Amino acid sequence: MNSTAEFDALTSQNAAAFSAWAHIYDTQANPLLVLEERFLRRLLPAIDGKDILDLGCGTGRWLEYLAHLGSPRSLIGIDGSDEMLAVARRKSLAGAALLHAQLPLLPLPSASIDVTLASFVLSYIPDIDTCARELARVLRGGGELFIADMHPVTAVELGWQRGFSSSQGAVHLHNGYRSIESTVRSMTQHGLRLVGSYQPSFGEPERSIFLSRGKEDSYRDAGSRPAIYLLHFKPDSTTPAQSEILLRGARCVLGPEESITADLAVHDGRITGINSAHSQFTTNNHVDLSAYTLFPGLINAHDHLEFALFPRLGTPPYPNATEWARDIQDRAQDIIAVHRQVPRAVRLWWGALRNLLCGVTTVCHHNPSHPLFSEPDFPIRVVADFGWEHSLAFAKDLTTAHSRTPASLPFILHACEGIDALARSEFAQLQDLDLINGCTVLVHGLAMTPGDVQVLNRVGASLVSCPSSNRFLFLETASAEQLDSIHRLAIGSDSPLTATGDLLDELNFCSRQLQLSPERLFDCVTQAPARILRLKHGEGRISPDCPADVFAVRTSALTSARHLASLSWRDVELVVVNGCVRLASPEILQRSGGELSKHLSCLLIDGVPRWLDAPVGTLFKSAAEVLGPANVFLNGRTISVVEEA
């Protein structure tokens, strides 16, 4: 690392370079910045109502993104270059305060910031200890600090230089190669605790930049070396409690193309740390997940849990869902009556297991709630805070149900489920009742017109689509063009009464039959339903302080999104919900030393063993007493219980 004196000399030389760079900074694609943006966007917390600081904001690229990400209370950018700040002031930054200051001193009150970004700036600051003290000083309790910079080891080994090209030729900037360990040490000494460490390599989005510049050799030289590092700190110098479980060496999925090999620590139901370098976590309970990929637990935005044991019913095609409902109540009433003899609590448990088997950890159950859902041993999260009615045809009091739903919660309703004039008329009926607004979540929506979609998007309403159910009932389903035109879209599995299978089957259907992009599908079962259902605790993400809801599959060479779209329930070998192992394959049990099997029971699904944290023997017996042992099917798959020796 350069000495402080050298740093001081280089700072003045860099000032002129930054001044010249400001005018072309936003016009030149930078693979390091693209890589940082891809990953950091996946790590940032919700910013609504928070005070945000961008340290070394430059031309305001992060401030511009944050201004459109949410509704922060304030945005503050600090930079030492007047020319960079002048460019930032010409952007739409939602009233951001742009301050000229020479770092590391910060012209801000103590405990005034909730989230700080320090993007590619620390390596230009000679006095890291003063910088750490200042960052800790301005950060509030519960706040978060994100540091990003060029990876010092890779930069030295490959001889990387920072700079840009102008009409006058190449211009190089000078910076110090401070080790990651020394940065962490300085932050820690000033009361900031490391909760996330990421060292990503270049990927396909960055490769295109190298190719456009004729530098494919440079991309190839970088290979799998880490190109940047990202550090995530919180203002807490105390030693964290020992992890209850440590998931070691997995490929952790942060986004559709973003993943990192890391150790993931869990305590008290939440992710307490992610470390892609040398783990400092301690635990007495760990699972070796090398050669496995950890996805965030999926969010199923629409299900009817009590119908998990039912077969598909009906003789399609139907003009609308109301006709289907009336038809099966007439023609299949005996089948329905028999299945309803299975106690509702038992059926709800099987609905939960149907979701658990395919990596779903959070479900929106579109029916009355049940005390089971709040019991600690129920294996999945069931969304509790929303208003709902069944549909226009079967609602008991639609307007009252809607008016009783707080404006901060979603209101969910089956609508436009069909292909005839009646189904097409429902959107207009809901408009006439003033029920289409930012809280509205319509389910199915097959009959919506392009004009209806425009209204849906304009008011910020949402749609949950269940395409395979529509294909079964109406021999038609929404096109990829229609679904892609909807801004707020989630995918649900619906129930086995009409669906082709579970949520992974639904993703596979959407990918193969509709050719929806893997990236959109990834969002439709992770972050999109979290936004639509107003989930507040980080569901659908792998990040520190988010719920420890994850599932593991064997690692693939595919991108995360393409991998997800190709999976089936057979691929899911571990599911953790709220920090508890709820499902494990025999291989995972071996990797954990067999400790997990002490509280799990084995269920065979089409002959495939899965160890579940559930009373499977009691559940199977209760269902078999009504349906007969040979007639107990889950998603149309045979199930049986392995009796303990």
N, C-alpha and C positions, 0 to 999 in steps of 0.2 A: 504494500500500500504506500502511496506517496506520503511524504511528510507534510505537516501543517504548513510550513513555509512554501513548499512547492504548490500546495493547494491554493494558497493566497495568490501566488503569482499567476497561476492558471485561471483563477476566477476573473481577473481583469481581462485576460486574453479572450475568455469565453464571452464576455459581455458584448463585444463587437460582433462576434459570430452569431449570438442569439438575435441581435438587432437585424442582421442581414437575413437570418433564417425566418424571422417572423412573417415576412411577406409571402413566402412560398411554403411555409410549414404545412398548411392544410392541403396543399396540392400534391404532395409527394407521399405515396403509399409507403409505409414503414412496417416491415414484417414483425419487428419487435412490438410495436404499438398494437398491431392487429392481434397478435397472440395475447398480449396483456388484456386487451378489451374483451376478447372472447372469454377468458377465464374470470377476470375480475367482475364482469357483469353477472356471472353465475354466483358470485360470493357476496355481493352487496346485500345488505339487509333492506327491509322496507324503510323508506325515507320520509313518509308522510309525517308532517308535524315536527320534523327534526331540523337541527341546525347543522349544516354540512360545510366542511372546509376542504378546499382543494389546494394543497400546498405545492407550489411550483406549477400553477395552473396553465402557464403558457398562453396559447391562443384560446383556451377555454373548451377544449374538446370534451373533457369530462363534465364540466359545468353544463354544457349544451345537452349532453345525454341525461344528466340528472334533472335538468329543468323539465324534461319531458317524461321522466320515469315516474314521478309522483307529485306530491304537493308538499315539498319541504317548507319548514317555517322560514328558513333563510339559506341562501347559498353565498359562500364567501370564497373568493379566489385570491391568492397571494402569489406574486411573482416579482422577481428582481429586474425584469426587462420591461421598460415602458413600451417598447415596440410590440412585444408580445401582447401586453395588456390592451394596447390600442386595437389590435385585431379582435381580441375577445369582446371589446365593447361594441363592436359592430354586429355582434351575433344576438340572437334571441335567447337571452339567458334568464328570463323570468325575474328580472330585477336583482340579479346577483350583484353583490358588493365586490368590486375589484380593487385590491389594495396593492400599492407598490411598496415592497419592503425587501431588505437584504437579509436573507435567512442566515443563521437559524433563529434569530429572535422573531417572535410573533407579536404583532401589535393587536392582541386580543385579550379580553379579560379571562381570568382563570375560570375553569369549569363552565365554559360557554359553548362547547361544541359536542355534538353527539356522534358524528361520523367524520373521520379525517381520511383523505386520500393523499398519499405522497407518491406520485407516479414519476419514476425516472428522475428523481431530484436529489436523493440522499447522497449519491456518489459525487455530486458537485459541492457538497457541504463539508468543509474540513473538520468542523467541530461537532462530531456526532454526539458527544455527551451532552453538550448544550442543546442540541436539537432534540434529543430524547427527553431532556428535562422539560423543554418547552412544549413538546407534543403531549407529555403526560400532564402538564399544568393546565392546558386549555381543554383537555378532554373531561367530560362529565363522567361520574360514576355510571356504569352500564354502557358507556360509549364504546366505539370501535375504531381501530386504526388499521388501515391497509397500506402496506408499503410494497411497491413494485420497482424492480430495476433489472438491468442486464445481469445475467448470471456471471459473477466474476471469474470463476474457474474456466468456464467455456470461453469467455472473452479473451482471457490470457492465452489459453491453449491454441485458439484459432486466430489470434491477432486481430480481433475485431476493433474497429475504431468508430467512434461516433462522429457523425458529420452529415453533410448534405452537398448536393451539386447545385451550382448556380451558373449564371451566364459568365461569371468570372472564373469558373472551374470548381474543383472540389475544395470544400472547407471542412476542416477537422476541428472537433471540440475536444477539450481535455477534461478528463475526469479521473478519479481515483478508483482503484479496484479494491474496495473494502470487502472483507470476507463476510459471508452471511452470518457466521457465528459471532463475529464482533458486533454486528448490528443487533442481533438478538440479545447479546450480553448487555449492550448499552441500554436497550429498551427495558430489559428486565431489571437492571439496577435502578431504574427510575420508576418502578412500580407498574410496568406493563407486562402482562402475562401473554405468552405466545399460545394461541389456540389453533392456529392453522398455518401450515408451511407447505408451499406448493412449488414445484420446480418443473414446469411443463416444457415440452419440446415443440419445435415447429411441426405443423400439420399441413393438410392440403390447402387451407385458405392462405397460408403464408407461402406455400410453394408457388402459387400462381404469381405472386409478386416477384419472387426470385426469377421465375421464367420470363416474366415481362421485361426484366432488365438483363436478360442473357446471363444470369448468374446461377444456373442450375447446379454447377459444381459447388458453389458456396452452400447451397441447400443440402447437397449430398454430403458435404464435409461435416455439416452440423449433425446430420444423422439423428440419433436418439439422444444426443446430449441435451441437457436442459439449457434453453436459450435465455430464460428469464427466471426470476424467483418472485413469489408473492408471499408476504408475511401478514398474518392477521393477529392483532393484539387486542387485549381488553385491559382496562385499568384495574388490575387485581394482582397484587404481588404475592398473595398467599399461595401456598402449595395446594393444588387441587386434590380433592379426595381421590383415593385409589379407585381406578376404573373397576366397575362391576364386571365388565366384559370388554375384551380387546379383540378387534377383528384385524388380523395382521396380514399385510402384504397384498391386499386386494386392489384391483383396478377400480377406483371409486369414480362413479359417473357424476359429473357436475352439470353436464348439459348434453345436447344432442351430438356434439362433436368434441366435447371437452371431458377428459378423464385423466386421472393421475394415480399412479401406484402409491399407496399410502397405508399407514396404520390408522385405524379409527377407534377412538376410545369412547366408551359409553358409561355414563353414571347417572343414576336417578332418572332414567328414562330418556335422557337427552344425549346428543353428541357433544362431548366435552373437548375433543381435540382431534385434529387431522394433521398428520405429519408425514410428508413424503421423503424426508431425509432420515436421520437416525432417530428412532423413536425414544422419547424420554418417559413414555407412559409405563406405569406399574400396575400389575394386576395378578390375581391368582387364577384367573379364568380367561383363557384366550382360545381363539379358533384360527388355525392357519388357513388363510384364504389365498395363498399363492396359486396362480393359475385360475383364479375366480374373478369375476367382475361383480361389484356391488352397485345395484341400481337403487335410486330412491324408491321407497314403497309407492306403488301406484295408487291413484285416487280414482275410484269408480264413481262417476257422477250420477249414475242412475241404476238402481237395482230394486227388486222386490224380494227381500231375503227369504220370506216364508215359502217361496215357490221353488226352492232349489231342487227338491226331490221330484217335482212334477215332470211329466213328459211334454213334448211339444203337442199342442192341441189346436185343432181347427182343420178346415178343408179349404185352403185358399184357392183363388184370390178373393179378397174382400174389398169393397169400395172405401171402407174406413174402419177404424178400430172399434167404434161402437157396434157395428154389425158383427165383427168378430167376437166381441164380448158376449153379445146376446146369443150368438150361434153356439159357442161352447157351453154356455149355461144351459142350453137346450139339449144339444147332442152329446155332450161329454159330462153331463151332470153326475153320472154314477162315478166316473173317474175322479172328478173334483171332490165329490162327497167322501170317497174313501181316503184320499190324500189328506183331507181336512181332519180326519180322525186322528192323524198323527198330531200329538200336542204341538201347539204353536211354538212354544219355547224350543222344542226339539227341531222343528223346521227352521227356525231362525238360526240355530246353531249350525245346521247343515248349510244354510245360506252363507254364513260367515266362513265356513271351511271351504266352500266353493270358491270364494274370493281369495282366501289365504293361499290356496294351492297354486294360484297363478301370480302371486306376488303383490296382490292388492292388500294394502294396510288400512285404507280409509274408504268408507262406503257411504254414499247418500242413499238411504232407504226411503223410498217413496211410498210410505204407508205409515200408520200410527206407530209411535215409538213404543218401546217395551223396557221394563226395568232391567232386563238382561243386559242391555247395551251399556249400562253404567257400572256393571259388576267387573271387578278387576281381572277375573279369569276369562271374560269374553275375549276372543282372540283377535279381534280387529277393532279399529275405531269406527264408530257410527256417528255421522254428522248429526248434531242435535239442534243447532240454532238455525232454523229456517221456518218460513210459513209455506203452506201447501194446500192444494186441493187436487182431486184426481184429474178432472177434466171438465169441460163445459157440460158434457152430457151427464156426468155422474156426480157433479159437485152438489154438496148439500146446501151451502150458502157461500158462493164464490166471493162476492163483494165483501162480506163480513170477514171471511178468512183473510182476504187481502188487506183490509183496513186494520186488522189486528196484528199484522206483521210489521215489526219496527222497520223504519226506513234503512237501518244499517244492515238488515238481513235480506237474503234472497227469498223470493216467493216463486215456488216451483209448481208447474202445471203441465199435464199432457195437452198438446194442442196441435192442430193441423196434421193429425196422424191419419193419413189416408191419401187417396188420389181423386176423390170425387168433389163435386161442388160443395157438399156439406163440409168436408175437411178444409177446402179452400176458403170457406166463409168464416172460419173461426178466428183468424187473425183480425179481421175487421170487427167481429163481435167483441173481441177483447179490447180493441181500440175504443169502440163505442162505450165500453165500461170503464175506460181510463185505466186499464190494467197493463198497458205496455209502457214500461219505464225502466230505469237503470237497475231496479231490483228484480225485474222479471226474468225468470229462467224457464223457457219453453223446452219441453221434451218431445223429440221426434221432429216436428216441423216439416215433414216431407212435402206438404201441400203449399208451403209458403212460396209466394211469387217473388220475382226480383224486386218489385216495389216493396213487398213486406220486409225483405232482407234489408233494404235501404233504411226503412223505418227502424228496424231492430238495431242496426248499427248506429243510426243517428242518436237514438236515446240511450245507447249503452246497455241494451238488454242482451241476453245470452241464449244460446241454444245448446242442448245436450242431444246429440244424435246417437241413435242405435241402429246403424245401417242394416245389419243382418236380420233384425226383427222386421224391419220394413220390407226387405226382400222376401222374407217368408210370407208375410201377411198379404202383401199387395203385388208381389212379383216385380216390384220396382223399389228403388232406393234413391237417395239423394246422389246427385252427380258430384264428382270432385270439384267441378267449377262452382256449384252452389255452395258446398261446404267451405271451399277456400274463400268465398266472398263474405263469409260471416266472420266478424272481427273477434267475437268472444265465443269460442267453440270448445266444447268438451265431448268426449266419447264415453258412453255408458254401455254396460253389457246387457241391460234389461234382464229378464228372467228366462229360465229354460222353457217357459211356456211358448216363447216365440224365437228366442235367440239361437244362434248357431253354436254357442258354447259360452266360455268365460270371457273376461276382458282381453286376455291375450289373443284368443280366437277372433275377437272383434277387431283388434288391431291388424291381425293377419288378413282378415276379410277386407278391411279398408285399404290395406297396402296392395293386395293382389287384385281385388275386384274393382276398386275405385281408383287405385293408383294415386292415393293421397301421399304426399311426400313424407318420408320417415321423420323429418324434422318437425313437421306440423303434428304428426301423430304423437311424437314424444311429448310435445307441449300439451296435447289434448288429454293426457292422463297424468300429468305432473303439475306444472305451474298454472295452466289455464283453469282446471277445475278448482285449484286452490283460490284463484282470484274470483271465479264465478261464485263459489260457495262461501266466500268471505272468510276463509280459514286464516287464522291469525298467528299460528305458532310455528310456521315454517314447514308445514306438510308439503310433500312433493319435492323436497330438496335434501341434498347431503351437504350440510354446513354446520359449523359449531353453533351450539345452542338450539338447533332444530331438533324435533323429535327423532329418536333413534328408531326410525322406520325404514328398513332396507330389505332388499332380497338379493340373493347371490345365484349366479349362473356361471357356467364354464366360460372362460374368456374366449373371445373371437377376434379375428383380424378386422371385422367390420367396424364402422363407426358405431358409437353408442346407439344412435337413433335407428340405424339399419339393423343392428343386432336386436334391439327391442322388438321391432316389427316382425322379426323372424322367429321369435320365441314361442314355445308352448308351455303348458303347465309341467310337462315332463322335464323341462330344462331347469325348473326352479328347485334349488337344493337347500336353500336356507332362507327363512323369513324371520326377521326381527321386528317386533312391534313394541313401541314404548320401552325399548331396551331389553325386552324379554324374547328369548328364542321360542318362537311359536311353531316352527316347522324346520325339520332337518332331514336330509337324505342319509342313508347309511354311510356314505363317504364323509360327509360333514361330521357325523358322530365319531368316526375314527380319527379325524383331524383334531377333534376337541378332547381326545383322550377318553371318550365315552362318558364324560361327566354329564353331558346334556340329557342322555337317555333316562336319567333317574326320574325326570318329571314328564317324560314324553311317552306316548302310546303309538303303536304302529297300526297304520291303516293301509290296505292295499287298494289302489285305484287302477283298474284294468291291469292288475298284477304288479304294479309298480309300488314299492314300499315307500311310505313317507311317515316320519315320526312327528306326531302332532301334540301340542300342548292342549289337549281336549279330552273329554271323557268319551272317547270314540266307542268303547264297548257299550256303554249305557245308551248312547245316541243311536247306535246301530240296532240294538235290541228293541228300543222303543219304536223305531221305524219298522223293523221287521215284524213285530207283533201285529201291525196293522196291514202292511203291504205284502208280507211274506219275504223271507230272506233272499229269494231269487229275484225279487222285484224291487229291491232298493237300488236305485240308480242316482248318481250325482252328475248332473250335466249329461245324462245318457250314458255314463260310464259305470261299469260294475264296481262295487265296493265290498270289501269284507274286512273283518278285524282279525289281526294276528293275536291270538291269545297268549298272554304272558306265561312263561314256564313256571 
